[in-house]
């Protein structure tokens, strides 16, 4: 072959290489969305799918990130916990997404956890949960118990004078572990066994007449009584309806809920529920410019001025912006690079402050307690003076109080035991034990 032909072939190969590299550089950043669009959790999760899609659209209008557009890849795990794992594997192994935003229930997250650890994915989890977990592949943008459950109980005890406690939850890992923490905490505070009532119901439970009657009877012993509710999904609608049917007002037996927000209340008459409480880290009624801008954008996106916003939506807003900033900081979507870059990243929240990703993959959050209003909104009655950093491991469980998580090198461990000075089991192994 002549020198001229060699040069032509070489130039052609170089041009092809440059062209392929250019195309690869412009491939979209694929964002997996793993939320139930059907089944019992659709009432809560569908709106989170829509939130991520809105955030993707907004980011693309800004030019994407690193010169690349973002592309949503949506699946429906259908409130089926094993299906969550299958869909997570589909997103990571087949669709090759760069990041996943998803899950609501802890049982679904624990189903997904071994998959994202095995395939080295990134999962942003936006809902309050029971703690007792820290994975290098998961970023927990919802509240840990010290950012919701413990402050709520303290409010009821100190501000309302509650002495008897009903711990009512859906029968799965989040309510059971949270209530285990709360039972230990309450007993440490001097509450007697007979002053604590615990009740669990299955997902989608609809017949609340007898249970609400039992709650009413428990609250008639002459001591101020409150319900701490970890009831999840569409079971909340008949639960609150039955409270109204049996004439239980907030002045009689206040309910503080950890999984009921504006979205869940939008489906029921809230008149009889006025004064009942919820503990979150965000309410739609928060009066800040950032929040009003977010609400306006949400209304425009949905084309409906009656839509509401809620706490897990804000958690996705925070998590999404943290991911974008980490990708910019790392200069790549490479999972390990992003994991290193995101620790310490701070982005605005919607309540007027900033959220920071801590070394344990939990974030800083304010704690707010709100009263239900007759328009389905919440009036904030109490809040922490500053943000609170999320604890991965509870101080109120014997097996956890010596545990910390720190995903910075050289520790790089989610289960470091300060008493023994060693790193324990992986989060995946501990998730299996918890089940």
C-alpha positions as CSV (number, residue, x, y, z in Angstrom):
1,X,0.0,0.0,0.0
2,X,1.3,3.5,-0.9
3,X,2.2,6.1,1.7
4,X,-0.7,8.2,0.4
5,X,-3.2,5.3,1.0
6,X,-1.7,4.7,4.4
7,X,-2.3,8.3,5.3
8,X,-5.8,8.2,3.9
9,X,-6.6,5.1,5.9
10,X,-5.1,6.6,9.0
11,X,-6.9,9.8,8.7
12,X,-10.2,8.0,8.1
13,X,-9.7,5.9,11.2
14,X,-8.8,9.0,13.2
15,X,-11.9,10.8,12.0
16,X,-14.0,7.8,12.8
17,X,-12.5,7.6,16.3
18,X,-13.0,11.3,16.9
19,X,-16.6,11.0,15.6
20,X,-17.4,8.1,17.9
21,X,-15.8,9.8,20.8
22,X,-17.9,12.9,20.1
23,X,-21.1,10.8,19.9
24,X,-20.2,9.0,23.2
25,X,-19.5,12.3,24.9
26,X,-23.0,13.5,23.8
27,X,-24.8,10.4,24.9
28,X,-27.6,11.4,27.4
29,X,-27.1,10.9,31.2
30,X,-29.7,8.2,31.9
31,X,-31.8,8.8,35.0
32,X,-33.7,5.8,36.3
33,X,-37.0,6.4,38.0
34,X,-38.1,3.5,40.3
35,X,-41.5,4.5,41.8
36,X,-44.7,2.6,42.0
37,X,-47.3,3.9,39.4
38,X,-49.8,1.2,40.4
39,X,-50.8,-0.7,43.5
40,X,-51.2,0.5,47.1
41,X,-48.3,2.9,47.1
42,X,-49.2,4.7,43.8
43,X,-51.1,7.3,45.8
44,X,-47.7,8.5,47.2
45,X,-45.2,7.5,44.6
46,X,-46.6,8.6,41.3
47,X,-46.1,12.2,42.1
48,X,-42.4,11.5,42.8
49,X,-42.0,10.1,39.3
50,X,-43.5,13.3,38.0
51,X,-41.2,15.4,40.2
52,X,-38.0,13.8,38.8
53,X,-39.2,14.2,35.3
54,X,-39.9,17.9,35.9
55,X,-36.4,18.3,37.4
56,X,-34.9,16.6,34.4
57,X,-36.8,18.9,32.0
58,X,-35.6,21.9,34.0
59,X,-32.0,20.8,33.9
60,X,-32.1,20.1,30.2
61,X,-33.5,23.7,29.7
62,X,-30.3,24.9,31.4
63,X,-28.2,22.9,28.9
64,X,-28.0,19.6,30.8
65,X,-24.7,18.9,32.6
66,X,-21.2,18.4,31.2
67,X,-22.7,19.2,27.8
68,X,-25.0,16.2,28.0
69,X,-28.8,16.1,28.2
70,X,-30.6,14.0,30.8
71,X,-33.0,11.2,29.8
72,X,-35.6,9.7,32.1
73,X,-36.0,5.9,32.1
74,X,-39.2,5.1,33.9
75,X,-40.3,1.6,35.2
76,X,-43.3,0.6,37.4
77,X,-42.5,-1.8,40.2
78,X,-46.2,-1.7,41.0
79,X,-46.0,-1.8,44.8
80,X,-44.5,-5.3,44.6
81,X,-41.4,-5.5,46.7
82,X,-39.6,-8.3,44.9
83,X,-40.4,-6.6,41.6
84,X,-38.5,-3.5,42.8
85,X,-35.3,-5.6,42.8
86,X,-36.1,-6.9,39.3
87,X,-36.8,-3.4,38.0
88,X,-33.6,-2.0,39.6
89,X,-31.6,-4.7,37.9
90,X,-33.3,-3.9,34.6
91,X,-32.4,-0.2,35.0
92,X,-28.8,-0.9,35.9
93,X,-27.9,-4.0,33.8
94,X,-30.1,-3.5,30.7
95,X,-30.8,0.3,30.5
96,X,-27.4,1.1,32.0
97,X,-28.7,4.2,33.9
98,X,-26.2,6.5,35.6
99,X,-28.4,7.0,38.7
100,X,-31.7,5.9,40.2
101,X,-34.2,8.0,42.1
102,X,-36.7,5.8,43.7
103,X,-38.6,3.8,46.4
104,X,-40.9,4.8,49.2
105,X,-41.3,1.9,51.6
106,X,-38.3,0.5,53.4
107,X,-39.1,-3.0,52.4
108,X,-38.8,-1.9,48.7
109,X,-35.5,-0.2,49.4
110,X,-34.2,-3.3,51.2
111,X,-35.2,-5.3,48.2
112,X,-33.3,-3.0,45.9
113,X,-30.2,-2.6,48.2
114,X,-28.4,-5.8,47.3
115,X,-28.9,-5.1,43.6
116,X,-27.4,-1.6,43.6
117,X,-24.5,-2.8,45.8
118,X,-23.8,-5.7,43.5
119,X,-24.0,-3.7,40.3
120,X,-22.4,-0.5,41.8
121,X,-25.4,1.7,41.1
122,X,-26.4,5.0,42.7
123,X,-29.8,5.2,44.5
124,X,-31.3,8.5,45.9
125,X,-34.0,7.5,48.4
126,X,-36.4,10.4,49.3
127,X,-38.5,9.2,52.2
128,X,-38.3,9.2,55.9
129,X,-37.1,5.8,57.2
130,X,-36.1,3.8,60.2
131,X,-32.3,4.3,59.9
132,X,-30.1,1.3,60.8
133,X,-28.5,1.4,57.4
134,X,-25.8,3.1,55.5
135,X,-24.7,1.9,52.1
136,X,-22.0,3.4,49.9
137,X,-24.4,3.1,47.0
138,X,-27.4,4.8,48.6
139,X,-28.0,8.5,49.5
140,X,-30.7,9.0,52.1
141,X,-32.4,12.3,51.4
142,X,-35.4,11.6,53.6
143,X,-35.4,11.8,57.4
144,X,-33.7,9.4,59.8
145,X,-35.5,8.9,63.1
146,X,-33.6,11.6,64.9
147,X,-34.8,14.0,62.2
148,X,-38.5,13.1,62.6
149,X,-39.7,10.5,65.1
150,X,-37.7,11.5,68.2
151,X,-38.4,15.3,67.8
152,X,-42.1,14.5,67.2
153,X,-42.4,12.5,70.4
154,X,-40.5,15.2,72.3
155,X,-43.0,17.8,71.0
156,X,-46.0,15.7,72.1
157,X,-44.5,15.0,75.5
158,X,-43.1,18.5,76.3
159,X,-45.6,20.8,74.5
160,X,-48.9,18.8,74.8
161,X,-48.3,16.8,77.9
162,X,-48.9,13.3,76.4
163,X,-48.5,10.4,78.8
164,X,-50.0,7.5,76.9
165,X,-48.8,6.4,73.5
166,X,-50.4,4.5,70.6
167,X,-47.8,3.4,68.1
168,X,-49.8,2.5,65.0
169,X,-48.1,1.4,61.8
170,X,-48.2,-0.6,58.7
171,X,-46.7,-4.1,59.2
172,X,-43.3,-3.8,57.6
173,X,-39.7,-2.9,58.6
174,X,-40.0,0.9,58.8
175,X,-42.8,1.1,61.3
176,X,-41.6,-1.9,63.3
177,X,-38.0,-0.6,63.6
178,X,-39.1,3.0,64.2
179,X,-41.5,1.9,66.9
180,X,-38.8,-0.3,68.5
181,X,-36.7,2.9,68.7
182,X,-39.6,4.9,70.1
183,X,-40.5,2.2,72.7
184,X,-37.0,2.2,74.0
185,X,-36.8,6.0,74.0
186,X,-40.2,6.3,75.8
187,X,-39.3,3.8,78.5
188,X,-36.0,5.6,79.0
189,X,-38.1,8.6,79.7
190,X,-40.0,6.8,82.4
191,X,-43.1,5.7,80.4
192,X,-44.6,2.5,81.7
193,X,-45.4,-0.6,79.5
194,X,-49.1,-0.2,80.1
195,X,-49.0,3.3,78.8
196,X,-47.8,2.1,75.3
197,X,-50.1,0.4,72.8
198,X,-48.7,-1.0,69.6
199,X,-50.8,-2.0,66.6
200,X,-49.8,-3.1,63.0
201,X,-52.0,-3.5,60.0
202,X,-51.3,-4.8,56.5
203,X,-50.7,-2.6,53.5
204,X,-54.0,-1.3,52.0
205,X,-55.9,-2.0,55.3
206,X,-59.4,-0.5,55.0
207,X,-61.5,-1.6,58.0
208,X,-60.4,0.6,60.9
209,X,-63.6,0.6,63.0
210,X,-62.4,-1.8,65.7
211,X,-58.9,-0.4,65.8
212,X,-60.0,3.2,66.2
213,X,-62.5,2.0,68.8
214,X,-59.6,0.4,70.7
215,X,-57.6,3.6,70.4
216,X,-60.5,5.6,71.8
217,X,-60.8,3.2,74.7
218,X,-57.1,3.3,75.4
219,X,-57.3,7.1,75.5
220,X,-60.0,7.2,78.1
221,X,-57.8,6.3,81.1
222,X,-57.5,9.8,82.3
223,X,-54.0,10.4,80.9
224,X,-53.3,12.6,77.8
225,X,-53.0,10.1,74.9
226,X,-51.6,10.6,71.4
227,X,-51.2,8.4,68.3
228,X,-47.8,8.2,66.6
229,X,-48.7,7.0,63.1
230,X,-46.4,5.2,60.7
231,X,-49.3,4.0,58.6
232,X,-48.3,4.1,54.9
233,X,-50.0,4.4,51.6
234,X,-53.7,4.5,50.8
235,X,-54.6,2.9,54.2
236,X,-54.4,6.4,55.6
237,X,-57.6,7.5,53.8
238,X,-60.0,5.2,55.7
239,X,-58.0,5.5,58.9
240,X,-58.5,9.3,59.0
241,X,-62.1,8.9,57.8
242,X,-62.8,6.6,60.7
243,X,-61.2,9.0,63.2
244,X,-63.8,11.5,62.0
245,X,-66.6,9.0,62.1
246,X,-65.9,8.2,65.7
247,X,-65.6,11.8,66.7
248,X,-61.9,11.7,67.7
249,X,-60.6,15.3,67.5
250,X,-57.1,16.5,67.8
251,X,-58.0,18.0,71.2
252,X,-59.0,14.5,72.4
253,X,-56.3,12.3,71.0
254,X,-53.9,14.0,68.7
255,X,-52.4,12.0,65.9
256,X,-48.9,12.8,64.6
257,X,-48.2,11.1,61.3
258,X,-44.8,10.4,59.7
259,X,-46.2,9.3,56.3
260,X,-49.1,11.6,55.7
261,X,-48.5,14.8,53.8
262,X,-50.4,17.1,51.4
263,X,-50.7,14.5,48.7
264,X,-52.4,11.9,51.0
265,X,-54.8,14.6,52.4
266,X,-55.8,15.8,49.0
267,X,-58.1,12.7,48.7
268,X,-60.2,13.2,51.8
269,X,-62.4,15.8,53.6
270,X,-59.9,17.3,56.1
271,X,-62.5,19.2,58.1
272,X,-62.7,16.6,60.9
273,X,-58.9,16.3,61.0
274,X,-58.1,19.9,61.7
275,X,-55.5,20.1,64.5
276,X,-54.0,16.6,64.0
277,X,-50.3,16.7,63.3
278,X,-47.6,15.6,60.9
279,X,-43.8,15.7,61.4
280,X,-41.8,16.3,58.3
281,X,-38.9,18.4,57.1
282,X,-40.9,20.4,54.6
283,X,-44.5,21.6,54.2
284,X,-46.0,23.2,51.1
285,X,-47.1,26.2,53.3
286,X,-43.5,27.2,54.1
287,X,-43.1,30.8,53.2
288,X,-39.9,31.2,51.2
289,X,-39.1,32.5,47.7
290,X,-37.5,29.2,46.8
291,X,-40.6,27.3,47.8
292,X,-43.0,29.5,45.9
293,X,-40.8,29.2,42.9
294,X,-40.9,25.4,43.2
295,X,-44.7,25.4,43.6
296,X,-45.2,27.7,40.6
297,X,-43.0,25.4,38.5
298,X,-44.9,22.4,39.7
299,X,-48.3,23.9,38.9
300,X,-47.0,24.9,35.4
301,X,-45.6,21.5,34.8
302,X,-48.8,19.7,35.8
303,X,-51.1,22.3,34.2
304,X,-53.3,22.2,37.3
305,X,-53.4,24.9,39.9
306,X,-54.9,22.5,42.5
307,X,-51.8,20.2,42.7
308,X,-49.9,20.0,45.9
309,X,-46.2,19.6,46.9
310,X,-44.9,17.5,49.8
311,X,-41.8,16.5,51.8
312,X,-40.6,13.6,49.6
313,X,-40.8,15.9,46.6
314,X,-38.5,18.3,48.3
315,X,-36.2,15.4,49.1
316,X,-36.0,14.5,45.4
317,X,-35.4,18.2,44.6
318,X,-32.5,18.2,47.0
319,X,-31.1,14.8,46.0
320,X,-31.4,15.7,42.3
321,X,-29.5,18.9,42.7
322,X,-26.9,17.2,44.8
323,X,-26.3,14.7,42.1
324,X,-26.0,17.4,39.4
325,X,-23.4,19.3,41.6
326,X,-21.5,16.1,42.3
327,X,-21.3,15.2,38.6
328,X,-20.0,18.8,37.9
329,X,-17.5,18.5,40.7
330,X,-16.3,15.0,39.5
331,X,-16.4,16.0,35.8
332,X,-17.9,12.7,35.1
333,X,-20.9,10.4,35.8
334,X,-18.6,7.6,36.8
335,X,-20.3,6.1,39.9
336,X,-17.2,5.9,42.1
337,X,-16.1,9.4,41.2
338,X,-19.6,10.8,42.0
339,X,-19.7,8.9,45.3
340,X,-16.4,10.6,46.3
341,X,-17.5,14.0,45.0
342,X,-20.9,14.2,46.7
343,X,-19.8,14.1,50.3
344,X,-19.8,17.7,51.5
345,X,-21.9,19.0,48.7
346,X,-24.5,21.6,49.8
347,X,-27.5,22.8,47.9
348,X,-30.5,25.0,48.8
349,X,-33.5,23.3,50.4
350,X,-37.0,24.8,50.0
351,X,-37.4,26.0,53.6
352,X,-34.8,28.8,53.4
353,X,-31.6,27.0,54.2
354,X,-29.1,24.5,52.8
355,X,-28.9,20.7,52.8
356,X,-25.4,19.1,53.1
357,X,-24.5,15.5,52.2
358,X,-22.8,14.1,55.2
359,X,-20.1,11.3,55.2
360,X,-22.7,8.8,56.3
361,X,-24.7,9.5,53.1
362,X,-27.5,11.2,55.1
363,X,-28.2,14.9,54.8
364,X,-28.9,17.9,57.1
365,X,-32.5,18.8,57.5
366,X,-34.7,21.1,59.6
367,X,-37.5,19.4,61.6
368,X,-41.0,20.8,61.3
369,X,-44.3,19.9,63.0
370,X,-47.4,21.0,61.3
371,X,-51.2,21.1,62.1
372,X,-53.7,19.9,59.5
373,X,-55.8,22.8,58.2
374,X,-59.3,22.5,56.7
375,X,-57.8,23.2,53.2
376,X,-55.6,20.2,53.4
377,X,-52.5,22.2,54.1
378,X,-50.3,22.3,57.3
379,X,-49.6,25.2,59.6
380,X,-46.2,25.0,61.1
381,X,-46.4,25.0,64.9
382,X,-42.9,24.0,65.8
383,X,-39.5,23.8,64.1
384,X,-35.9,23.2,65.1
385,X,-33.7,26.4,65.3
386,X,-31.3,24.9,62.8
387,X,-30.8,21.9,60.6
388,X,-30.2,18.4,62.1
389,X,-27.7,15.9,60.6
390,X,-29.2,12.5,60.0
391,X,-28.0,9.6,62.1
392,X,-27.6,6.3,60.3
393,X,-27.6,4.3,63.5
394,X,-29.9,5.0,66.5
395,X,-28.6,5.9,69.9
396,X,-31.6,4.1,71.4
397,X,-31.0,0.6,70.2
398,X,-28.3,-1.5,72.0
399,X,-26.9,-3.0,68.8
400,X,-26.6,0.4,67.1
401,X,-25.5,3.0,69.6
402,X,-21.8,2.2,69.1
403,X,-22.1,2.3,65.3
404,X,-21.2,5.1,62.9
405,X,-20.9,5.4,59.1
406,X,-18.3,7.3,57.2
407,X,-17.8,6.7,53.5
408,X,-14.6,8.8,53.3
409,X,-11.3,7.0,53.0
410,X,-9.5,5.6,54.9
411,X,-12.5,4.5,57.1
412,X,-14.9,3.9,54.1
413,X,-17.4,1.9,56.2
414,X,-21.1,2.1,56.9
415,X,-21.0,-0.1,60.0
416,X,-18.0,1.0,62.0
417,X,-18.2,-0.1,65.6
418,X,-16.5,2.5,67.8
419,X,-16.4,0.0,70.8
420,X,-14.4,-2.6,68.9
421,X,-12.7,-0.2,66.4
422,X,-13.6,-2.4,63.5
423,X,-15.9,-2.3,60.4
424,X,-18.9,-4.8,60.7
425,X,-21.2,-6.4,58.1
426,X,-22.2,-4.8,54.9
427,X,-25.5,-2.9,54.6
428,X,-26.8,-5.6,52.3
429,X,-26.0,-8.3,54.9
430,X,-27.6,-6.3,57.7
431,X,-30.7,-5.6,55.5
432,X,-31.0,-9.4,55.1
433,X,-30.8,-9.9,58.8
434,X,-33.4,-7.1,59.4
435,X,-35.9,-9.0,57.2
